[in-house]
Amino acid sequence: MSSKANGGGIRKLFDDAHAEGVLSPAGLQALTVVDLGAQIQAGLGVCVEDVQSSEVVLVTVMPDDSGSIDYSGHSKTVCDGHNLVLDALLASKQKDGVLFHTRYLNGFVLNPYRPVEDVVRMHGKNYRADHGTPLYDQSVVLLGTVLAKAQEFSANGVPVRTVTLLITDGSDQHSTSAKAKDVAALVNDLKRAENHIVAAMGINDGSTDFRRVFREMGIDDKWILTPGQSAQEIRAAFQVFSQSAARVSQGAASFSRTALGGFGQ
């Protein structure tokens, strides 16, 4: 259980981040206009005091579980891709300082933040792609979780870096509260802090301009992946992200080089 065990604690984390200049007024509003406390709480995972590492890397992945993933035959490929990222981190010498979080696009939390050796892999029994595409709503929840967990560590004097991957095979369809500009406010706050990377993968659906979709969400071109529809191309895109995540885990200097270079690193 996290040390911040309720929505009030989460609001205080965001208020503190705002007071410290980490969170802009627009970013704070995106996170507090709707009460997201319970959803964010579900992802916070391990208690900060239980993490012994002198610095921490948060790796966060949001796999798409919309029906079109299954319809296109990509369910197994998305599972494999998530597990590829995990395997790359397990092979890292610095894996003890890495915490991993998996939240599906429709809000199911498979892994609240936990050490990589404890992460539950994705497979056909814990992943069903049969939902909608609330891309903006859930991106706000996911990035709010990243911010809250990072704030917990920094408040305890632990340096923290984060790398996050949003995955979708279509544009937003089912968000009810957030818009692209709300996501962009949070992405821009994270970028400004210079210890966060936010990346996105758009799996080709034959019609969506993913670069435009992700740009409107504030994501830099260098952190956008647009694989085609074959399993091979999608796995290759996950491999590219997994290499970046592994580099980020290697320390502050490696993080800075990766952040500058993007996927072209």
C-alpha positions as CSV (number, residue, x, y, z in Angstrom):
1,M,0.0,0.0,0.0
2,S,1.3,3.5,-0.8
3,S,2.1,5.9,2.0
4,K,-0.5,8.3,0.4
5,A,-3.6,6.2,1.1
6,N,-6.4,8.5,0.0
7,G,-7.5,11.0,-2.5
8,G,-6.8,13.9,-0.1
9,G,-3.2,12.8,0.0
10,I,-3.1,12.8,-3.7
11,R,-4.5,16.4,-3.9
12,K,-1.8,17.5,-1.4
13,L,0.9,15.9,-3.7
14,F,-0.5,18.0,-6.6
15,D,-0.8,21.2,-4.6
16,D,2.8,20.8,-3.4
17,A,3.9,20.2,-7.0
18,H,2.1,23.3,-8.0
19,A,3.6,25.3,-5.2
20,E,7.1,24.1,-6.2
21,G,6.5,25.1,-9.8
22,V,6.5,21.6,-11.1
23,L,2.8,21.7,-12.0
24,S,1.4,24.6,-14.0
25,P,-2.1,26.0,-13.2
26,A,-3.3,24.3,-16.4
27,G,-1.7,21.0,-15.3
28,L,-3.2,21.3,-11.8
29,Q,-6.7,22.0,-13.3
30,A,-6.5,19.0,-15.6
31,L,-5.8,16.8,-12.6
32,T,-8.4,18.3,-10.2
33,V,-11.3,19.4,-12.4
34,V,-12.6,15.8,-12.0
35,D,-11.8,13.8,-8.8
36,L,-9.2,11.3,-10.0
37,G,-7.9,10.4,-6.6
38,A,-9.1,6.8,-6.4
39,Q,-7.9,6.1,-10.0
40,I,-4.5,7.5,-9.4
41,Q,-4.3,5.9,-6.0
42,A,-4.8,2.5,-7.6
43,G,-1.5,2.9,-9.5
44,L,0.8,4.3,-6.8
45,G,1.9,0.9,-5.5
46,V,4.9,0.4,-3.3
47,C,5.5,2.7,-0.3
48,V,8.4,5.1,-0.9
49,E,9.9,4.1,2.4
50,D,10.2,0.5,1.2
51,V,12.4,1.4,-1.8
52,Q,16.0,1.3,-0.7
53,S,17.6,2.7,-3.9
54,S,19.3,6.1,-3.8
55,E,17.6,7.1,-7.1
56,V,14.6,5.8,-8.8
57,V,13.3,5.3,-12.4
58,L,9.6,5.0,-13.0
59,V,8.7,3.1,-16.2
60,T,5.0,3.4,-17.0
61,V,3.2,1.7,-19.9
62,M,-0.4,2.2,-21.0
63,P,-1.4,-0.7,-23.4
64,D,-4.5,-0.1,-25.6
65,D,-7.2,-2.6,-24.7
66,S,-9.8,-1.3,-27.2
67,G,-11.8,-3.7,-29.3
68,S,-10.0,-2.7,-32.5
69,I,-6.8,-4.2,-31.1
70,D,-8.4,-7.6,-31.0
71,Y,-10.2,-7.1,-34.2
72,S,-6.9,-6.4,-36.0
73,G,-5.3,-9.5,-34.4
74,H,-2.8,-7.5,-32.3
75,S,-3.7,-8.7,-28.8
76,K,-0.8,-11.1,-28.5
77,T,1.6,-8.6,-30.1
78,V,0.7,-6.0,-27.5
79,C,1.2,-8.5,-24.7
80,D,4.6,-9.5,-26.2
81,G,5.6,-5.8,-26.5
82,H,4.8,-5.0,-22.9
83,N,6.8,-8.0,-21.8
84,L,9.7,-7.0,-24.1
85,V,10.0,-3.8,-22.2
86,L,10.0,-5.6,-18.9
87,D,12.7,-8.1,-20.1
88,A,14.9,-5.2,-21.2
89,L,14.7,-3.6,-17.7
90,L,15.2,-7.0,-16.0
91,A,18.5,-7.2,-17.9
92,S,19.6,-3.8,-16.7
93,K,22.4,-3.6,-14.1
94,Q,20.4,-0.9,-12.4
95,K,17.1,-2.8,-12.2
96,D,16.9,-2.5,-8.4
97,G,16.1,1.2,-8.8
98,V,13.3,0.7,-11.4
99,L,9.6,0.6,-10.6
100,F,7.1,-0.4,-13.3
101,H,3.5,0.5,-13.7
102,T,1.0,-1.0,-16.2
103,R,-2.4,0.6,-16.6
104,Y,-4.6,-0.4,-19.6
105,L,-6.1,2.3,-21.8
106,N,-9.5,1.7,-20.2
107,G,-8.3,2.1,-16.6
108,F,-7.5,-1.5,-15.4
109,V,-4.3,-1.5,-13.3
110,L,-2.3,-4.7,-13.9
111,N,0.8,-3.4,-12.1
112,P,0.7,-0.6,-9.7
113,Y,4.3,0.7,-9.3
114,R,6.4,-2.2,-8.1
115,P,10.0,-3.6,-8.5
116,V,10.5,-5.1,-12.0
117,E,11.1,-8.6,-10.6
118,D,7.6,-8.5,-9.2
119,V,5.8,-7.3,-12.3
120,V,3.0,-9.4,-13.7
121,R,3.4,-10.1,-17.4
122,M,0.6,-9.5,-19.9
123,H,-1.1,-12.5,-21.4
124,G,-4.4,-13.7,-22.6
125,K,-5.8,-14.3,-19.2
126,N,-5.2,-10.8,-17.8
127,Y,-5.7,-8.8,-21.0
128,R,-8.9,-8.5,-23.1
129,A,-9.0,-6.0,-25.8
130,D,-12.8,-5.4,-26.0
131,H,-13.3,-1.8,-24.7
132,G,-13.3,1.8,-26.1
133,T,-10.7,4.5,-26.6
134,P,-10.9,7.1,-23.8
135,L,-7.4,8.3,-24.8
136,Y,-7.4,11.8,-23.2
137,D,-9.2,10.8,-20.0
138,Q,-6.9,7.9,-19.3
139,S,-3.7,9.8,-20.4
140,V,-4.5,12.4,-17.7
141,V,-5.0,9.7,-15.1
142,L,-1.7,7.9,-16.1
143,L,0.4,11.1,-16.2
144,G,-1.2,12.2,-12.9
145,T,0.0,8.9,-11.4
146,V,3.5,9.4,-12.8
147,L,3.5,12.9,-11.3
148,A,2.1,11.8,-8.0
149,K,4.6,9.0,-7.6
150,A,7.5,11.2,-8.7
151,Q,6.4,13.8,-6.2
152,E,6.3,11.2,-3.4
153,F,10.0,10.3,-4.1
154,S,11.2,13.9,-4.5
155,A,9.5,14.9,-1.3
156,N,11.5,12.2,0.4
157,G,14.7,13.5,-1.1
158,V,15.1,10.7,-3.6
159,P,16.1,11.7,-7.2
160,V,13.5,10.4,-9.7
161,R,13.4,10.1,-13.5
162,T,10.4,8.8,-15.5
163,V,9.7,7.3,-18.9
164,T,6.2,6.7,-20.0
165,L,4.6,5.0,-23.1
166,L,1.1,5.6,-24.3
167,I,-0.2,3.1,-26.8
168,T,-3.3,3.3,-29.0
169,D,-4.5,2.1,-32.4
170,G,-6.9,5.0,-32.9
171,S,-7.7,8.6,-31.9
172,D,-9.7,9.5,-28.9
173,Q,-13.3,8.2,-29.0
174,H,-14.7,7.9,-25.5
175,S,-13.2,10.6,-23.2
176,T,-15.9,12.4,-21.1
177,S,-13.8,15.0,-19.2
178,A,-10.4,15.6,-20.7
179,K,-9.3,17.1,-24.0
180,A,-6.0,17.0,-25.9
181,K,-5.0,20.3,-24.4
182,D,-5.4,18.9,-20.8
183,V,-3.0,16.1,-21.7
184,A,-0.6,18.6,-23.3
185,A,-0.6,20.7,-20.1
186,L,0.7,17.7,-18.1
187,V,3.1,16.6,-20.8
188,N,4.5,20.1,-21.0
189,D,4.9,20.3,-17.2
190,L,6.8,17.0,-17.2
191,K,9.0,18.1,-20.1
192,R,9.8,21.3,-18.4
193,A,11.0,19.5,-15.3
194,E,13.7,17.8,-17.5
195,N,13.5,14.4,-15.7
196,H,10.6,12.9,-17.6
197,I,10.1,11.4,-21.0
198,V,6.6,10.9,-22.4
199,A,6.4,8.7,-25.5
200,A,3.5,7.4,-27.6
201,M,2.9,4.6,-30.1
202,G,0.2,4.8,-32.7
203,I,-0.5,1.4,-34.2
204,N,-1.6,1.9,-37.8
205,D,-5.4,1.7,-38.3
206,G,-5.3,2.8,-41.9
207,S,-6.7,6.3,-41.2
208,T,-5.5,8.0,-38.1
209,D,-2.8,10.7,-38.3
210,F,-1.0,9.7,-35.1
211,R,1.7,12.3,-35.3
212,R,-1.1,15.0,-35.3
213,V,-3.0,13.3,-32.5
214,F,0.1,13.0,-30.3
215,R,1.4,16.5,-31.1
216,E,-1.9,17.9,-29.9
217,M,-1.3,15.9,-26.7
218,G,2.0,17.7,-26.3
219,I,4.3,14.8,-27.2
220,D,7.5,15.6,-29.2
221,D,8.0,14.1,-32.6
222,K,11.2,12.4,-31.5
223,W,9.1,10.4,-29.0
224,I,6.4,9.2,-31.4
225,L,6.4,5.7,-32.8
226,T,4.1,4.9,-35.8
227,P,4.5,1.2,-36.6
228,G,2.5,-0.4,-39.4
229,Q,0.0,-3.2,-39.0
230,S,2.2,-6.2,-39.0
231,A,3.2,-8.0,-35.8
232,Q,6.8,-7.6,-36.8
233,E,6.6,-3.8,-37.1
234,I,4.7,-3.4,-33.8
235,R,7.3,-5.7,-32.0
236,A,10.1,-3.6,-33.5
237,A,8.5,-0.4,-32.1
238,F,8.3,-1.9,-28.7
239,Q,11.9,-3.0,-29.0
240,V,12.9,0.6,-29.7
241,F,11.1,1.8,-26.6
242,S,12.5,-0.9,-24.5
243,Q,16.0,0.1,-25.4
244,S,15.3,3.7,-24.5
245,A,13.8,2.6,-21.1
246,A,16.8,0.4,-20.4
247,R,19.1,3.4,-21.2
248,V,17.2,5.7,-18.9
249,S,17.6,3.2,-16.1
250,Q,21.4,3.5,-16.3
251,G,21.7,6.9,-14.6
252,A,21.3,10.6,-14.9
253,A,23.8,11.2,-17.7
254,S,22.3,8.4,-19.8
255,F,18.9,9.8,-19.2
256,S,19.9,13.2,-20.4
257,R,21.5,11.8,-23.6
258,T,18.4,9.7,-24.3
259,A,16.0,12.6,-23.6
260,L,17.9,14.8,-26.1
261,G,18.1,12.1,-28.8
262,G,14.6,10.6,-28.6
263,F,14.1,7.3,-30.4
264,G,16.7,8.4,-32.9
265,Q,19.3,8.0,-30.1
